[in-house]
Amino acid sequence: MIQLDENHYFIIFAFTTQDNAYKASQNIIHNLDNHFNAATTCIALDTFNPTKSPLSVINRLMQILAETRKNPFIRIETEDILDR
């Protein structure tokens, strides 16, 4: 886990599938909701491509996060949202 700024963290789910990363993200959101007594956390999931620059990886995650925030009922989204 790498802290990007006060409100954003980069978590690498190494050696797992996208489905398992999604399930882990659901657990993270559940625990954060309970801890902060709020439901404002959003998570962007993207398949990591080591050939991309760190800046392009962060920019892609921020695009996914921006799309996720457009729908208040969706709090976890994958890179698939960029293809819609």
C-alpha positions as CSV (number, residue, x, y, z in Angstrom):
1,M,0.0,0.0,0.0
2,I,1.4,3.4,-1.0
3,Q,-0.1,6.7,0.2
4,L,-0.5,9.1,-2.7
5,D,-2.0,12.0,-0.8
6,E,-4.2,12.5,2.3
7,N,-7.2,10.7,0.7
8,H,-5.8,8.4,-1.9
9,Y,-3.9,5.1,-1.6
10,F,-2.4,2.7,-4.1
11,I,-2.9,-0.9,-3.2
12,I,-1.4,-3.7,-5.2
13,F,-3.2,-7.0,-5.0
14,A,-0.3,-9.1,-6.2
15,F,-0.8,-12.7,-7.5
16,T,-4.6,-12.6,-7.5
17,T,-7.4,-12.4,-10.0
18,Q,-9.5,-9.3,-10.7
19,D,-12.5,-11.0,-8.9
20,N,-10.5,-11.6,-5.8
21,A,-9.2,-8.0,-5.8
22,Y,-12.8,-6.9,-6.2
23,K,-13.8,-9.0,-3.1
24,A,-10.9,-7.6,-1.1
25,S,-12.0,-4.1,-2.1
26,Q,-15.5,-4.8,-0.8
27,N,-14.0,-5.9,2.5
28,I,-11.9,-2.7,2.6
29,I,-15.0,-0.5,2.0
30,H,-17.0,-2.3,4.6
31,N,-14.3,-1.8,7.2
32,L,-13.7,1.8,6.3
33,D,-17.5,2.5,6.5
34,N,-17.6,1.0,10.0
35,H,-14.5,2.8,11.1
36,F,-15.4,6.3,9.9
37,N,-19.2,5.8,10.2
38,A,-19.5,7.1,6.6
39,A,-20.1,5.7,3.2
40,T,-17.9,7.9,1.0
41,T,-15.1,5.6,0.1
42,C,-14.6,4.7,-3.6
43,I,-12.2,2.2,-5.1
44,A,-10.9,2.1,-8.7
45,L,-9.5,-1.3,-9.8
46,D,-7.2,-1.6,-12.8
47,T,-5.1,-4.5,-14.2
48,F,-1.6,-3.4,-13.5
49,N,0.6,-3.1,-16.6
50,P,4.3,-2.8,-15.7
51,T,5.2,-1.4,-19.1
52,K,3.2,1.8,-18.3
53,S,4.8,4.7,-16.6
54,P,3.8,5.4,-12.9
55,L,2.1,8.6,-14.0
56,S,0.0,6.8,-16.7
57,V,-1.1,4.2,-14.1
58,I,-2.1,6.9,-11.7
59,N,-3.9,8.9,-14.4
60,R,-5.9,5.8,-15.5
61,L,-6.9,5.0,-11.9
62,M,-8.0,8.6,-11.4
63,Q,-10.2,8.3,-14.6
64,I,-11.8,5.1,-13.2
65,L,-12.3,6.9,-9.9
66,A,-13.9,9.9,-11.6
67,E,-16.3,7.6,-13.4
68,T,-17.1,5.7,-10.2
69,R,-18.0,8.9,-8.4
70,K,-20.7,9.8,-11.0
71,N,-22.9,7.1,-9.6
72,P,-23.5,7.3,-5.9
73,F,-24.7,3.7,-5.7
74,I,-21.5,2.3,-7.2
75,R,-18.4,2.5,-5.0
76,I,-16.0,0.0,-6.6
77,E,-15.4,0.1,-10.3
78,T,-12.9,-1.7,-12.7
79,E,-11.2,-0.6,-15.8
80,D,-14.2,-1.9,-17.8
81,I,-16.0,1.4,-17.1
82,L,-13.6,3.2,-19.4
83,D,-14.8,1.0,-22.3
84,R,-18.4,2.0,-21.9
